[in-house]
């Protein structure tokens, strides 16, 4: 079941399941959401800091904020403050039965939040939104949100998205299927767990940041050998910021699968960052060099 579109007056909860957000960026991002007519509440531990430095507080506290927001009937959407690292540490701590009983709502995030996207798909069967987060420069920057990123997010929240253009066709063709995936590093890290991804009958969306081509090769090989790509219908490749030239490796590992491969989508860690609904129908059309998502019913965002 899909979550409802956001409307003016709806409540959005911001939580920090991964790295610690910058307080200034978070404040600006919160204000911009409020300017849309949304009521924004923050998890009690959103500005906590773990002694390790790379986590936004203790695992139990981060998990409690996420679960409490998801299970609160007054909350229509849960936005993750930022990525970084740490979301995967929460998966064993969440009461999936309670969260399933709470029904569908919007989960927004990207990068490390891939761990939650994949686990929510497995455990809850609910579509989730891969997109920019409030405590990141694209939304919380001093000069305002990046225009294309902001427009794409508002359209995604209201079910009025336009197709996302790519830049390069690696394998021509057309493919339809549920869009799945996210950050390559996180998908590889989930292999061997109960939340191991599967692209069977789906379109795989992949992106990453700061990974050398040989490491991209290693992670793709791991996913291939684990059977994650078995039955994949198509592949949509997002941004590869700070990854050198990944395309020789991407061609070598993915072209032999014999399915349409579209590359250069502005989704992932670059700017702009287009929002994508994971768990909903996606269509790769290499003739128009685009990835289209299913238009969701509902009113436009405020």
C-alpha positions as CSV (number, residue, x, y, z in Angstrom):
1,X,0.0,0.0,0.0
2,X,1.3,3.4,-0.9
3,X,1.5,6.3,1.5
4,X,-0.7,9.4,1.0
5,X,0.6,12.5,-0.6
6,X,1.5,15.4,1.7
7,X,-0.9,18.3,2.1
8,X,-0.7,21.6,3.8
9,X,-1.1,21.2,7.5
10,X,0.4,17.6,7.6
11,X,3.0,16.8,10.2
12,X,6.5,15.8,9.2
13,X,8.8,14.2,11.8
14,X,12.6,14.6,11.4
15,X,14.8,11.9,12.8
16,X,18.5,11.1,12.6
17,X,19.0,7.4,12.2
18,X,22.6,7.8,10.8
19,X,25.2,10.5,11.2
20,X,24.9,13.6,13.4
21,X,23.2,16.5,11.5
22,X,24.6,20.0,11.5
23,X,22.2,22.1,13.7
24,X,22.3,25.1,11.4
25,X,21.5,23.1,8.2
26,X,18.8,21.3,10.1
27,X,17.2,24.6,11.3
28,X,17.2,26.0,7.7
29,X,15.8,22.8,6.2
30,X,13.1,22.7,8.8
31,X,12.2,26.3,8.1
32,X,11.8,25.6,4.4
33,X,9.5,22.7,5.1
34,X,7.5,24.9,7.3
35,X,7.2,27.5,4.5
36,X,5.3,24.8,2.6
37,X,2.6,24.9,5.3
38,X,3.8,21.7,6.9
39,X,4.1,21.2,10.7
40,X,7.6,19.9,11.5
41,X,8.5,18.1,14.7
42,X,12.0,16.8,15.6
43,X,12.8,13.5,17.3
44,X,14.0,14.0,20.9
45,X,17.4,12.7,20.0
46,X,17.9,14.3,16.6
47,X,20.9,16.4,17.8
48,X,22.5,13.8,20.1
49,X,26.1,12.8,19.5
50,X,27.6,9.3,20.1
51,X,31.0,9.1,21.6
52,X,32.2,7.4,18.4
53,X,31.6,10.7,16.6
54,X,30.0,9.3,13.4
55,X,26.7,8.4,14.9
56,X,23.8,10.7,15.9
57,X,23.5,9.3,19.4
58,X,23.0,5.8,20.8
59,X,21.5,3.1,18.6
60,X,18.6,2.6,21.0
61,X,17.7,6.3,21.0
62,X,18.0,6.6,17.2
63,X,15.8,3.6,16.8
64,X,13.3,4.8,19.3
65,X,13.0,8.2,17.5
66,X,12.4,6.5,14.2
67,X,9.9,4.0,15.5
68,X,8.0,6.5,17.6
69,X,7.6,8.9,14.6
70,X,6.5,6.0,12.3
71,X,3.9,4.8,14.8
72,X,2.6,8.2,15.7
73,X,-0.8,8.5,13.9
74,X,-0.4,12.3,13.8
75,X,2.7,12.0,11.7
76,X,2.2,11.8,7.9
77,X,5.9,11.6,6.9
78,X,9.3,10.7,8.5
79,X,12.2,12.6,7.0
80,X,15.8,11.5,7.8
81,X,17.9,14.5,8.7
82,X,21.0,13.3,6.8
83,X,22.9,10.1,5.8
84,X,26.5,9.3,6.8
85,X,26.5,5.9,8.6
86,X,24.5,4.0,11.2
87,X,21.0,3.2,9.8
88,X,21.9,-0.4,9.4
89,X,22.7,-0.7,13.1
90,X,19.0,0.0,13.9
91,X,17.4,-2.8,11.9
92,X,17.6,-5.4,14.7
93,X,16.2,-2.9,17.2
94,X,13.0,-1.9,15.4
95,X,9.6,-3.5,16.3
96,X,8.6,-4.4,12.8
97,X,5.2,-5.7,13.9
98,X,4.3,-2.4,15.5
99,X,5.5,-0.4,12.5
100,X,3.6,-2.7,10.2
101,X,0.4,-2.1,12.2
102,X,0.9,1.7,12.0
103,X,0.2,1.6,8.3
104,X,2.0,3.3,5.4
105,X,3.4,6.8,5.5
106,X,6.3,8.6,3.7
107,X,9.9,7.8,4.5
108,X,12.4,10.2,2.9
109,X,16.2,9.9,2.7
110,X,19.1,8.8,0.7
111,X,22.7,7.6,0.9
112,X,23.0,5.6,4.2
113,X,19.2,5.6,4.4
114,X,19.3,2.9,1.7
115,X,19.5,0.5,4.6
116,X,16.0,1.7,5.7
117,X,14.6,1.8,2.2
118,X,15.5,-1.8,1.6
119,X,14.4,-3.0,5.1
120,X,11.1,-1.1,4.9
121,X,10.4,-2.8,1.5
122,X,11.1,-6.2,3.0
123,X,9.4,-5.8,6.3
124,X,6.6,-3.4,5.6
125,X,6.0,-3.6,1.8
126,X,5.7,0.2,1.6
127,X,7.1,2.5,-1.1
128,X,9.7,4.9,0.2
129,X,11.2,8.2,-1.2
130,X,14.8,8.4,-2.2
131,X,15.6,12.1,-2.1
132,X,17.3,15.1,-0.5
133,X,17.3,15.5,3.3
134,X,16.7,18.6,5.5
135,X,20.1,18.8,7.1
136,X,22.0,18.7,3.8
137,X,23.2,21.6,1.6
138,X,20.7,20.9,-1.2
139,X,17.8,21.8,1.2
140,X,19.4,23.5,4.1
141,X,22.0,25.6,2.3
142,X,22.4,29.3,3.2
143,X,21.2,30.5,-0.2
144,X,18.0,28.5,-0.2
145,X,17.3,25.0,-1.6
146,X,18.8,24.0,-4.9
147,X,15.9,24.9,-7.3
148,X,15.7,21.6,-9.4
149,X,16.1,19.5,-6.3
150,X,13.4,21.4,-4.4
151,X,11.0,21.2,-7.3
152,X,11.5,17.5,-7.8
153,X,11.0,16.8,-4.1
154,X,7.7,18.8,-4.0
155,X,6.5,17.0,-7.1
156,X,7.4,13.6,-5.6
157,X,5.5,14.4,-2.4
158,X,2.4,15.4,-4.4
159,X,2.4,12.7,-7.0
160,X,3.1,15.0,-9.9
161,X,6.6,14.0,-11.0
162,X,8.0,14.4,-14.5
163,X,10.3,11.8,-16.0
164,X,13.9,12.1,-14.9
165,X,16.3,12.5,-17.8
166,X,19.5,10.5,-18.2
167,X,22.7,11.4,-20.1
168,X,23.9,8.1,-21.5
169,X,22.5,4.8,-22.8
170,X,24.7,1.8,-22.1
171,X,22.2,-0.8,-23.3
172,X,19.2,0.4,-25.4
173,X,15.6,-0.8,-24.8
174,X,12.6,-0.3,-22.6
175,X,11.9,-1.9,-19.2
176,X,9.1,-1.7,-16.7
177,X,9.2,-2.8,-13.1
178,X,9.2,-1.8,-9.5
179,X,12.1,0.6,-8.8
180,X,14.5,-0.7,-6.2
181,X,18.0,0.0,-4.9
182,X,19.9,3.0,-3.8
183,X,23.5,3.4,-2.6
184,X,25.7,0.6,-3.9
185,X,27.8,0.4,-0.8
186,X,24.8,-0.1,1.4
187,X,23.2,-2.7,-0.9
188,X,26.4,-4.7,-0.9
189,X,26.7,-4.4,2.9
190,X,23.2,-6.0,3.3
191,X,24.1,-9.1,1.4
192,X,23.9,-12.1,3.7
193,X,21.4,-10.4,6.0
194,X,17.7,-11.0,6.2
195,X,17.3,-7.8,4.3
196,X,19.4,-8.8,1.4
197,X,18.2,-6.9,-1.7
198,X,16.7,-8.6,-4.7
199,X,16.1,-7.0,-8.2
200,X,14.1,-9.9,-9.5
201,X,11.3,-8.4,-11.7
202,X,12.5,-4.9,-10.9
203,X,14.5,-2.0,-12.1
204,X,17.7,-1.6,-10.2
205,X,18.7,2.0,-9.2
206,X,22.4,2.4,-8.2
207,X,24.6,5.3,-7.2
208,X,27.5,6.0,-4.9
209,X,30.0,8.6,-3.8
210,X,33.8,8.5,-3.1
211,X,34.3,5.0,-4.3
212,X,37.2,4.1,-6.6
213,X,36.3,2.1,-9.7
214,X,37.9,-1.1,-8.4
215,X,35.7,-0.9,-5.3
216,X,32.6,-0.4,-7.4
217,X,33.8,-3.5,-9.3
218,X,34.1,-5.4,-6.1
219,X,30.6,-4.5,-4.8
220,X,28.9,-5.2,-8.1
221,X,30.7,-8.5,-8.3
222,X,29.4,-9.3,-4.8
223,X,25.9,-8.5,-5.7
224,X,26.1,-10.5,-8.9
225,X,27.6,-13.6,-7.1
226,X,24.9,-13.3,-4.4
227,X,22.2,-13.5,-7.1
228,X,20.8,-10.0,-6.4
229,X,20.6,-9.2,-10.1
230,X,18.9,-12.4,-11.1
231,X,15.8,-11.6,-13.0
232,X,16.5,-7.8,-13.1
233,X,14.5,-6.0,-15.8
234,X,16.5,-2.9,-16.3
235,X,19.2,-0.7,-14.6
236,X,19.1,3.0,-13.9
237,X,22.4,4.5,-12.8
238,X,22.5,7.8,-10.8
239,X,25.4,10.0,-9.8
240,X,29.0,8.7,-9.1
241,X,30.5,11.8,-7.4
242,X,34.2,11.4,-6.5
243,X,34.3,7.9,-8.1
244,X,36.8,8.7,-10.9
245,X,35.5,7.2,-14.2
246,X,33.3,4.3,-13.2
247,X,31.8,3.6,-16.6
248,X,34.4,1.0,-17.8
249,X,33.5,-1.0,-14.7
250,X,29.8,-0.4,-15.0
251,X,29.8,-1.5,-18.6
252,X,31.9,-4.6,-17.9
253,X,29.8,-5.8,-15.0
254,X,26.3,-4.7,-16.1
255,X,26.1,-4.8,-19.9
256,X,26.4,-8.6,-20.0
257,X,23.1,-8.9,-18.1
258,X,21.4,-8.0,-21.4
259,X,18.8,-5.6,-20.0
260,X,18.3,-1.9,-20.7
261,X,20.8,0.3,-18.9
262,X,20.3,4.0,-18.6
263,X,23.1,6.1,-17.0
264,X,23.7,9.7,-15.9
265,X,20.5,10.2,-13.9
266,X,20.8,13.3,-11.6
267,X,19.9,11.2,-8.5
268,X,22.2,10.3,-5.6
269,X,24.9,12.5,-4.2
270,X,25.2,15.1,-6.9
271,X,23.5,18.4,-7.5
272,X,20.7,18.5,-8.5
273,X,19.3,15.5,-6.7
274,X,16.0,14.3,-8.2
275,X,13.6,12.4,-6.0
276,X,12.7,8.8,-6.9
277,X,9.9,6.6,-5.4
278,X,11.3,3.2,-4.6
279,X,8.8,0.4,-4.5
280,X,6.7,1.9,-7.2
281,X,6.5,1.3,-10.9
282,X,9.4,2.7,-12.9
283,X,9.9,2.8,-16.7
284,X,13.2,3.0,-18.5
285,X,12.9,4.3,-22.0
286,X,16.3,4.7,-23.7
287,X,14.7,6.2,-26.8
288,X,13.7,9.3,-24.7
289,X,16.7,8.6,-22.4
290,X,14.6,8.9,-19.3
291,X,13.3,7.1,-16.2
292,X,9.6,7.7,-15.5
293,X,7.9,6.9,-12.3
294,X,4.2,6.0,-11.8
295,X,2.1,9.1,-11.3
296,X,0.7,8.9,-7.8
297,X,-2.9,10.0,-7.0
298,X,-3.4,13.1,-4.9
299,X,-3.2,16.8,-4.8
300,X,-0.1,18.9,-5.5
301,X,2.2,19.8,-2.6
302,X,1.3,23.0,-0.8
